[in-house]
Amino acid sequence: MKPLAGSASKASSLAAKLLAAWASRGGLTSKAERQMRVVETLSLGGRRQVHLVACAGQTFLVGCGADSVQCIAPVPASPLREELL
């Protein structure tokens, strides 16, 4: 039986996509190397949440619904924010 033409390139393309997905979820990086993290989450019910997200030294309030994600506002530096981080 002859291999299908292009099957090797399809397999390598799939492998590349899987590797990229794995790497984007943490892959080989340690927690110390990550630039973004969810500091706190508040469930609002009905598949809606508000997240406090720290990224690159800044903090943002992010709203998530069943079909959307939106940055609500940046959170200014404060003693309380520094305690959470």
OpenMM code with the backbone's topology and positions (N, CA, C; nanometers):
from openmm import Vec3, app, unit

residues = "MET LYS PRO LEU ALA GLY SER ALA SER LYS ALA SER SER LEU ALA ALA LYS LEU LEU ALA ALA TRP ALA SER ARG GLY GLY LEU THR SER LYS ALA GLU ARG GLN MET ARG VAL VAL GLU THR LEU SER LEU GLY GLY ARG ARG GLN VAL HIS LEU VAL ALA CYS ALA GLY GLN THR PHE LEU VAL GLY CYS GLY ALA ASP SER VAL GLN CYS ILE ALA PRO VAL PRO ALA SER PRO LEU ARG GLU GLU LEU LEU".split()
positions = [
    Vec3(0.0847, -0.1176, 0.0000),
    Vec3(0.0000, 0.0000, 0.0000),
    Vec3(0.0891, 0.1238, 0.0000),
    Vec3(0.0625, 0.2175, -0.0896),
    Vec3(0.1409, 0.3402, -0.0997),
    Vec3(0.0862, 0.4448, -0.0030),
    Vec3(0.1769, 0.5229, 0.0633),
    Vec3(0.1289, 0.6298, 0.1503),
    Vec3(0.0601, 0.7380, 0.0678),
    Vec3(-0.0357, 0.8024, 0.1254),
    Vec3(-0.1071, 0.9105, 0.0585),
    Vec3(-0.0148, 1.0294, 0.0397),
    Vec3(-0.0250, 1.0930, -0.0745),
    Vec3(0.0581, 1.2100, -0.1029),
    Vec3(0.0230, 1.3220, -0.0055),
    Vec3(0.1252, 1.3815, 0.0532),
    Vec3(0.1026, 1.4937, 0.1435),
    Vec3(0.0681, 1.4546, 0.2860),
    Vec3(0.0592, 1.3240, 0.3141),
    Vec3(0.0209, 1.2837, 0.4497),
    Vec3(0.1278, 1.3200, 0.5515),
    Vec3(0.2548, 1.3172, 0.5106),
    Vec3(0.3628, 1.3544, 0.6025),
    Vec3(0.3553, 1.5022, 0.6367),
    Vec3(0.3247, 1.5854, 0.5372),
    Vec3(0.3161, 1.7292, 0.5653),
    Vec3(0.1939, 1.7614, 0.6502),
    Vec3(0.0846, 1.6882, 0.6296),
    Vec3(-0.0338, 1.7079, 0.7135),
    Vec3(-0.0054, 1.6680, 0.8579),
    Vec3(0.0678, 1.5581, 0.8750),
    Vec3(0.1020, 1.5116, 1.0100),
    Vec3(0.1942, 1.6107, 1.0792),
    Vec3(0.2924, 1.6651, 1.0051),
    Vec3(0.3834, 1.7608, 1.0682),
    Vec3(0.3110, 1.8916, 1.0992),
    Vec3(0.2156, 1.9296, 1.0147),
    Vec3(0.1358, 2.0498, 1.0414),
    Vec3(0.0512, 2.0315, 1.1672),
    Vec3(-0.0093, 1.9143, 1.1812),
    Vec3(-0.0886, 1.8850, 1.3000),
    Vec3(0.0000, 1.8836, 1.4242),
    Vec3(0.1186, 1.8238, 1.4124),
    Vec3(0.2108, 1.8198, 1.5258),
    Vec3(0.2526, 1.9607, 1.5662),
    Vec3(0.2764, 2.0471, 1.4679),
    Vec3(0.3156, 2.1855, 1.4972),
    Vec3(0.2030, 2.2587, 1.5689),
    Vec3(0.0785, 2.2372, 1.5251),
    Vec3(-0.0357, 2.3017, 1.5897),
    Vec3(-0.0522, 2.2528, 1.7335),
    Vec3(-0.0372, 2.1218, 1.7551),
    Vec3(-0.0490, 2.0671, 1.8905),
    Vec3(0.0619, 2.1193, 1.9815),
    Vec3(0.1840, 2.1285, 1.9283),
    Vec3(0.2953, 2.1808, 2.0060),
    Vec3(0.2726, 2.3271, 2.0420),
    Vec3(0.2225, 2.4063, 1.9479),
    Vec3(0.1941, 2.5476, 1.9754),
    Vec3(0.0855, 2.5616, 2.0819),
    Vec3(-0.0187, 2.4789, 2.0757),
    Vec3(-0.1255, 2.4835, 2.1759),
    Vec3(-0.0720, 2.4446, 2.3127),
    Vec3(0.0115, 2.3422, 2.3179),
    Vec3(0.0711, 2.2979, 2.4449),
    Vec3(0.1590, 2.4072, 2.5024),
    Vec3(0.2411, 2.4699, 2.4182),
    Vec3(0.3310, 2.5753, 2.4646),
    Vec3(0.2530, 2.6964, 2.5142),
    Vec3(0.1399, 2.7285, 2.4480),
    Vec3(0.0608, 2.8445, 2.4901),
    Vec3(-0.0073, 2.8216, 2.6245),
    Vec3(-0.0223, 2.6968, 2.6653),
    Vec3(-0.0851, 2.6654, 2.7944),
    Vec3(0.0168, 2.6441, 2.9047),
    Vec3(0.1411, 2.6765, 2.8797),
    Vec3(0.2413, 2.6622, 2.9839),
    Vec3(0.3579, 2.5795, 2.9396),
    Vec3(0.3328, 2.4764, 2.8596),
    Vec3(0.4370, 2.3947, 2.8019),
    Vec3(0.5583, 2.3773, 2.8903),
    Vec3(0.6705, 2.4267, 2.8466),
    Vec3(0.7957, 2.4122, 2.9186),
    Vec3(0.8241, 2.5277, 3.0137),
    Vec3(0.7412, 2.6317, 3.0121),
    Vec3(0.7681, 2.7468, 3.0981),
    Vec3(0.7284, 2.7170, 3.2411),
    Vec3(0.8050, 2.7699, 3.3331),
    Vec3(0.7703, 2.7548, 3.4735),
    Vec3(0.6811, 2.8708, 3.5146),
    Vec3(0.6198, 2.8594, 3.6307),
    Vec3(0.5320, 2.9661, 3.6778),
    Vec3(0.6083, 3.0971, 3.6959),
    Vec3(0.7356, 3.0895, 3.7293),
    Vec3(0.8149, 3.2107, 3.7490),
    Vec3(0.8339, 3.2871, 3.6186),
    Vec3(0.8299, 3.2197, 3.5034),
    Vec3(0.8503, 3.2840, 3.3751),
    Vec3(0.7224, 3.3428, 3.3169),
    Vec3(0.6087, 3.3073, 3.3674),
    Vec3(0.4822, 3.3544, 3.3118),
    Vec3(0.4643, 3.5032, 3.3379),
    Vec3(0.4107, 3.5718, 3.2389),
    Vec3(0.3908, 3.7157, 3.2481),
    Vec3(0.2479, 3.7523, 3.2869),
    Vec3(0.1571, 3.6567, 3.2842),
    Vec3(0.0168, 3.6870, 3.3103),
    Vec3(-0.0402, 3.5828, 3.4059),
    Vec3(-0.1259, 3.6304, 3.4983),
    Vec3(-0.1935, 3.5355, 3.5877),
    Vec3(-0.3247, 3.5943, 3.6362),
    Vec3(-0.4181, 3.5065, 3.6693),
    Vec3(-0.5459, 3.5473, 3.7256),
    Vec3(-0.5264, 3.5587, 3.8762),
    Vec3(-0.5443, 3.6797, 3.9286),
    Vec3(-0.5232, 3.7053, 4.0713),
    Vec3(-0.6449, 3.6606, 4.1508),
    Vec3(-0.7624, 3.6921, 4.0985),
    Vec3(-0.8857, 3.6574, 4.1695),
    Vec3(-0.9998, 3.6499, 4.0685),
    Vec3(-1.0989, 3.5652, 4.0984),
    Vec3(-1.2165, 3.5498, 4.0125),
    Vec3(-1.3421, 3.5597, 4.0972),
    Vec3(-1.4408, 3.6314, 4.0457),
    Vec3(-1.5703, 3.6434, 4.1125),
    Vec3(-1.6778, 3.5973, 4.0156),
    Vec3(-1.7522, 3.4930, 4.0533),
    Vec3(-1.8614, 3.4436, 3.9703),
    Vec3(-1.9834, 3.5320, 3.9910),
    Vec3(-2.0463, 3.5710, 3.8796),
    Vec3(-2.1668, 3.6540, 3.8863),
    Vec3(-2.2918, 3.5736, 3.8551),
    Vec3(-2.2764, 3.4443, 3.8303),
    Vec3(-2.3890, 3.3577, 3.7961),
    Vec3(-2.4200, 3.3641, 3.6480),
    Vec3(-2.4890, 3.2661, 3.5989),
    Vec3(-2.5268, 3.2647, 3.4582),
    Vec3(-2.4093, 3.2641, 3.3626),
    Vec3(-2.3030, 3.1900, 3.3941),
    Vec3(-2.1835, 3.1791, 3.3103),
    Vec3(-2.1129, 3.3132, 3.2907),
    Vec3(-2.1213, 3.3997, 3.3912),
    Vec3(-2.0518, 3.5286, 3.3865),
    Vec3(-1.9566, 3.5388, 3.5044),
    Vec3(-1.8369, 3.5914, 3.4792),
    Vec3(-1.7367, 3.6098, 3.5837),
    Vec3(-1.6640, 3.7416, 3.5617),
    Vec3(-1.6066, 3.7899, 3.6701),
    Vec3(-1.5161, 3.9037, 3.6648),
    Vec3(-1.3826, 3.8532, 3.7173),
    Vec3(-1.2740, 3.8824, 3.6436),
    Vec3(-1.1408, 3.8370, 3.6809),
    Vec3(-1.0504, 3.9571, 3.7039),
    Vec3(-0.9661, 3.9486, 3.8037),
    Vec3(-0.8595, 4.0443, 3.8245),
    Vec3(-0.7351, 3.9786, 3.7664),
    Vec3(-0.6788, 4.0383, 3.6607),
    Vec3(-0.5682, 3.9774, 3.5858),
    Vec3(-0.4450, 4.0655, 3.5964),
    Vec3(-0.3324, 4.0070, 3.6361),
    Vec3(-0.2046, 4.0785, 3.6417),
    Vec3(-0.1247, 4.0408, 3.5179),
    Vec3(-0.0718, 4.1426, 3.4496),
    Vec3(0.0054, 4.1187, 3.3284),
    Vec3(0.1094, 4.2281, 3.3117),
    Vec3(0.2358, 4.1886, 3.3036),
    Vec3(0.3466, 4.2816, 3.2776),
    Vec3(0.3473, 4.3995, 3.3742),
    Vec3(0.3250, 4.3719, 3.5012),
    Vec3(0.3310, 4.4773, 3.6024),
    Vec3(0.2066, 4.5624, 3.6138),
    Vec3(0.1053, 4.5334, 3.5357),
    Vec3(-0.0216, 4.6071, 3.5432),
    Vec3(-0.1324, 4.5104, 3.5807),
    Vec3(-0.2441, 4.5655, 3.6273),
    Vec3(-0.3578, 4.4831, 3.6665),
    Vec3(-0.4827, 4.5341, 3.5957),
    Vec3(-0.5665, 4.4400, 3.5518),
    Vec3(-0.6866, 4.4745, 3.4772),
    Vec3(-0.8067, 4.3992, 3.5326),
    Vec3(-0.9230, 4.4623, 3.5262),
    Vec3(-1.0493, 4.3982, 3.5590),
    Vec3(-1.1082, 4.3509, 3.4267),
    Vec3(-1.1324, 4.2195, 3.4152),
    Vec3(-1.1773, 4.1593, 3.2899),
    Vec3(-1.3103, 4.0895, 3.3134),
    Vec3(-1.4071, 4.1184, 3.2287),
    Vec3(-1.5380, 4.0551, 3.2370),
    Vec3(-1.5506, 3.9461, 3.1329),
    Vec3(-1.6066, 3.8312, 3.1721),
    Vec3(-1.6250, 3.7186, 3.0807),
    Vec3(-1.7697, 3.6727, 3.0866),
    Vec3(-1.8280, 3.6566, 2.9688),
    Vec3(-1.9629, 3.6029, 2.9580),
    Vec3(-1.9594, 3.4740, 2.8798),
    Vec3(-2.0745, 3.4219, 2.8481),
    Vec3(-2.0821, 3.2954, 2.7753),
    Vec3(-2.0116, 3.3043, 2.6404),
    Vec3(-2.0203, 3.4198, 2.5745),
    Vec3(-1.9632, 3.4334, 2.4401),
    Vec3(-1.8685, 3.5512, 2.4250),
    Vec3(-1.8242, 3.6114, 2.5348),
    Vec3(-1.7390, 3.7290, 2.5195),
    Vec3(-1.6433, 3.7468, 2.6360),
    Vec3(-1.5353, 3.8195, 2.6075),
    Vec3(-1.4366, 3.8583, 2.7078),
    Vec3(-1.4074, 4.0055, 2.6814),
    Vec3(-1.4083, 4.0878, 2.7871),
    Vec3(-1.3850, 4.2301, 2.7671),
    Vec3(-1.3071, 4.2885, 2.8836),
    Vec3(-1.2091, 4.3712, 2.8513),
    Vec3(-1.1363, 4.4434, 2.9551),
    Vec3(-1.2268, 4.5559, 3.0025),
    Vec3(-1.2650, 4.5517, 3.1294),
    Vec3(-1.3543, 4.6535, 3.1839),
    Vec3(-1.2764, 4.7796, 3.2175),
    Vec3(-1.1629, 4.7621, 3.2879),
    Vec3(-1.0845, 4.8792, 3.3276),
    Vec3(-0.9483, 4.8374, 3.3809),
    Vec3(-0.8475, 4.9229, 3.3617),
    Vec3(-0.7214, 4.8992, 3.4312),
    Vec3(-0.7404, 4.9308, 3.5791),
    Vec3(-0.6701, 4.8604, 3.6644),
    Vec3(-0.6801, 4.8841, 3.8088),
    Vec3(-0.5565, 4.9641, 3.8503),
    Vec3(-0.5774, 5.0868, 3.9008),
    Vec3(-0.4616, 5.1688, 3.9394),
    Vec3(-0.3867, 5.1086, 4.0576),
    Vec3(-0.2591, 5.1421, 4.0663),
    Vec3(-0.1767, 5.0942, 4.1775),
    Vec3(-0.2338, 5.1437, 4.3092),
    Vec3(-0.2371, 5.0552, 4.4080),
    Vec3(-0.2843, 5.0898, 4.5421),
    Vec3(-0.2257, 4.9890, 4.6401),
    Vec3(-0.2244, 5.0214, 4.7683),
    Vec3(-0.1744, 4.9242, 4.8671),
    Vec3(-0.2520, 4.7923, 4.8632),
    Vec3(-0.3840, 4.7979, 4.8422),
    Vec3(-0.4652, 4.6765, 4.8357),
    Vec3(-0.4244, 4.5915, 4.7158),
    Vec3(-0.4055, 4.6549, 4.6004),
    Vec3(-0.3635, 4.5809, 4.4820),
    Vec3(-0.2291, 4.5137, 4.5051),
    Vec3(-0.1378, 4.5825, 4.5676),
    Vec3(-0.0057, 4.5270, 4.5928),
    Vec3(-0.0144, 4.4057, 4.6865),
    Vec3(-0.1091, 4.4080, 4.7822),
    Vec3(-0.1291, 4.2922, 4.8710),
    Vec3(-0.1747, 4.1705, 4.7925),
    Vec3(-0.2630, 4.1896, 4.6950),
    Vec3(-0.3167, 4.0793, 4.6164),
    Vec3(-0.2118, 4.0185, 4.5257),
    Vec3(-0.1227, 4.1004, 4.4745),
    Vec3(-0.0225, 4.0501, 4.3811),
    Vec3(0.0866, 3.9831, 4.4573),
] * unit.nanometer
topology = app.Topology()
chain = topology.addChain("A")
for resn in residues:
    res = topology.addResidue(resn, chain)
    for name in ("N", "CA", "C"):
        topology.addAtom(name, app.Element.getBySymbol(name[0]), res)
